[in-house]
Amino acid sequence: FQITTVSGNEFLLQSDIDFIILDWFHAIKNAIDRLPKDPSGSSRNLELFKIQRSSSTELLSHYDNDIKEQKPEHRKSLMFRLHHSASDTSDKNRVKSRLKKFITRRPSLKTLQEKGLIKDQIFGSHLHTVCERENSTVPRFVKQCIEAVEKRGLDVDGIYRVSGNLATIQKLRFIVNQEEKLNLDDSQWEDIHVVTGALKMFFRELPEPLFPYSFFERFVEAIKKQDYNTRIETIKSLVQKLPPPNRDTMKILFGHLTKIVAKASKNLMSTQSLGIVFGPTLLRAEDEVGNMAVHMVYQNQIAELMLSEYNKIFGSEED
């Protein structure tokens, strides 16, 4: 739900969990009830919201102007009824009962998506699902981010290592998930670290990493090989066996990162630095219990090798 204050500030609160929304409403209302009134007895400092209980989610609408136009005695009466309704035990029980019925009856996510009530997400979806929807083997968002970084971020100190503003990254994530038209040249995405942060977040939120779980141990065994050339050939063979979306996205991403390394004298991002940043993000075991430290070493080494030997690993047979 959205809250608009008297001063004109707007706040968007969002959650997929109905009970959390309900808790948020009560917390906001309790804070409003504790605000002081001015000597005239009016409630200029208070924000009053209309409660709509027709669904499981609390929807709050700004009613401040309408309330101010009412007489003081009517205003007090309405405030009392609002407070009483929110705290009344029977009312709470009725809301809980409706929520339980809604939860047990609500349709599946697939059904809601088929009806167009819920849009397919980009962040948090499987890579192959995103690619199938876009009829491509590389997600559009990945391409857009890489294009933006190569356009105005190759020389930036600490690119991909420095964190962008998390709130702005989440805003970008929200826009992408809502399938709104994305223009990364817009001034609100001027900070290139926001773009790189969103790209890293996309890969972190994949239900299965860019390097599929079933390939993890095979890549680890490959990087352990003593002979350097054998190590390269084994990893190249594994890359060629990956599903097309994983292989093609990996090729574009690492190709992009080699351009970052080429500008290391300016951006101070070496192969080792990028390996540390991307290794755990792109490559992880399905069950990391007890082996996280060991896995991290291999994750970084694999990412570093694929960067330093990009042409040999991703090149064609003719190359």
Secondary structure, DSSP 8 states (H G I E B T S, - for coil): -EEE-TTS-EEE---S-HHHHHHHHHHHHHHHHTS---TTS--TT---EEEE-SSSS-EEEE-HHHHHTS-HHHHHHHHHHHHHHHH-HHHHHHHHHHHHHHHHH---HHHHHHTTSS---STTS-HHHHHHHHTSSS-HHHHHHHHHHHHHTTTSTTTTTS---HHHHHHHHHHHHTT----TTSGGG-SHHHHHHHHHHHHHT-SS-SS-HHHHHHHHHHHH-SSHHHHHHHHHHHHHHS-HHHHHHHHHHHHHHHHHHHTHHHH---HHHHHHHHHHHH---S--TTTHHHHHHHHHHHHHHHHHTHHHHHS-TT-
